[in-house]
């Protein structure tokens, strides 16, 4: 069993990821610059767990989390509906697959429609 130091009397509380003090932690900066997805972009319609309401999901984007947030904002404005980013997956309320596919392909992102 590997133990990790979480408090030091001379430094105070320590980050369990990098070992630095909590105020000087560099873990968030390291993970913010790594791409979230694998590059296989899929656009699909999902209704599971939403009482039959449709949500268009965009998965597999090989972008950083901040770039995904910016793309989600653009897609929500383009579709004229709400949405969110959850775990690197863009969710847009409603069935907007053709609009999203056309927009992503115009930006040079090779996206495919998944599902039915």
C-alpha positions as CSV (number, residue, x, y, z in Angstrom):
1,X,0.0,0.0,0.0
2,X,1.4,3.3,-1.1
3,X,1.0,6.2,1.3
4,X,0.9,9.9,0.3
5,X,1.9,12.8,2.5
6,X,-1.1,15.2,2.8
7,X,0.2,17.7,5.5
8,X,3.6,19.0,6.4
9,X,4.3,21.1,9.5
10,X,6.7,23.4,7.5
11,X,4.6,23.7,4.3
12,X,1.0,23.1,5.4
13,X,-1.6,21.2,3.4
14,X,-0.1,19.3,0.3
15,X,-1.7,18.2,-3.0
16,X,-1.9,14.4,-3.3
17,X,-1.3,14.6,-7.0
18,X,1.9,16.6,-7.4
19,X,3.1,16.9,-3.8
20,X,3.3,20.7,-3.8
21,X,1.4,23.0,-1.4
22,X,-2.3,23.4,-2.3
23,X,-1.7,27.1,-3.2
24,X,1.2,26.2,-5.6
25,X,-0.5,23.0,-7.0
26,X,0.2,22.5,-10.7
27,X,-2.1,19.5,-11.3
28,X,-4.9,21.6,-12.8
29,X,-2.6,23.4,-15.3
30,X,-1.2,20.0,-16.4
31,X,-4.6,18.5,-17.1
32,X,-6.1,21.6,-18.7
33,X,-3.7,21.3,-21.7
34,X,-4.3,17.7,-22.5
35,X,-7.0,16.7,-25.1
36,X,-10.1,15.1,-23.6
37,X,-11.3,12.9,-26.5
38,X,-9.7,10.4,-28.9
39,X,-10.3,12.2,-32.1
40,X,-13.1,10.0,-33.4
41,X,-15.9,12.6,-33.3
42,X,-19.4,11.2,-33.1
43,X,-22.7,13.1,-33.1
44,X,-25.6,11.1,-31.6
45,X,-29.1,11.5,-30.2
46,X,-29.7,10.3,-26.7
47,X,-33.0,10.1,-24.8
48,X,-32.0,7.7,-21.9
49,X,-32.7,8.9,-18.5
50,X,-34.3,12.2,-19.7
51,X,-38.0,11.2,-19.7
52,X,-38.0,10.9,-23.5
53,X,-36.5,14.3,-24.1
54,X,-33.9,14.3,-26.9
55,X,-30.3,15.5,-26.4
56,X,-27.7,15.7,-29.2
57,X,-24.3,14.6,-27.9
58,X,-20.9,15.4,-29.5
59,X,-18.2,12.9,-28.2
60,X,-14.6,12.2,-29.0
61,X,-13.4,15.8,-29.6
62,X,-9.6,15.9,-29.4
63,X,-9.6,19.4,-27.8
64,X,-8.8,20.7,-24.4
65,X,-11.6,21.4,-22.0
66,X,-11.5,25.1,-22.6
67,X,-11.7,24.6,-26.3
68,X,-14.7,22.3,-25.9
69,X,-16.5,24.9,-23.7
70,X,-16.0,27.5,-26.4
71,X,-17.2,25.1,-29.2
72,X,-20.2,24.2,-27.0
73,X,-21.1,27.9,-26.7
74,X,-20.9,28.3,-30.5
75,X,-23.0,25.2,-31.1
76,X,-25.7,26.3,-28.6
77,X,-25.9,29.7,-30.4
78,X,-26.0,28.1,-33.8
79,X,-28.8,25.7,-32.8
80,X,-30.7,28.2,-30.7
81,X,-31.1,26.0,-27.7
82,X,-29.5,25.2,-24.4
83,X,-26.9,22.7,-23.5
84,X,-23.9,21.7,-21.3
85,X,-20.5,20.1,-21.3
86,X,-20.3,17.0,-19.1
87,X,-17.0,15.0,-18.9
88,X,-15.8,16.4,-22.2
89,X,-19.1,15.6,-24.0
90,X,-21.1,18.4,-25.5
91,X,-24.9,18.0,-24.9
92,X,-27.3,20.2,-26.9
93,X,-31.0,20.1,-26.1
94,X,-33.1,18.8,-28.9
95,X,-32.4,16.9,-32.2
96,X,-29.8,19.1,-34.0
97,X,-27.7,16.4,-35.6
98,X,-27.7,17.7,-39.2
99,X,-26.9,21.3,-38.1
100,X,-24.1,20.2,-35.8
101,X,-22.6,17.8,-38.4
102,X,-22.6,20.5,-41.1
103,X,-21.0,23.0,-38.7
104,X,-18.3,20.6,-37.6
105,X,-17.5,19.6,-41.1
106,X,-17.3,23.3,-42.2
107,X,-14.7,23.8,-39.4
108,X,-12.6,20.8,-40.7
109,X,-13.6,18.4,-38.0
110,X,-14.3,14.9,-39.4
111,X,-17.5,14.0,-37.6
112,X,-19.8,11.1,-38.2
113,X,-23.4,10.5,-37.2
114,X,-23.7,7.6,-34.7
115,X,-26.8,5.6,-33.7
116,X,-30.1,5.4,-35.6
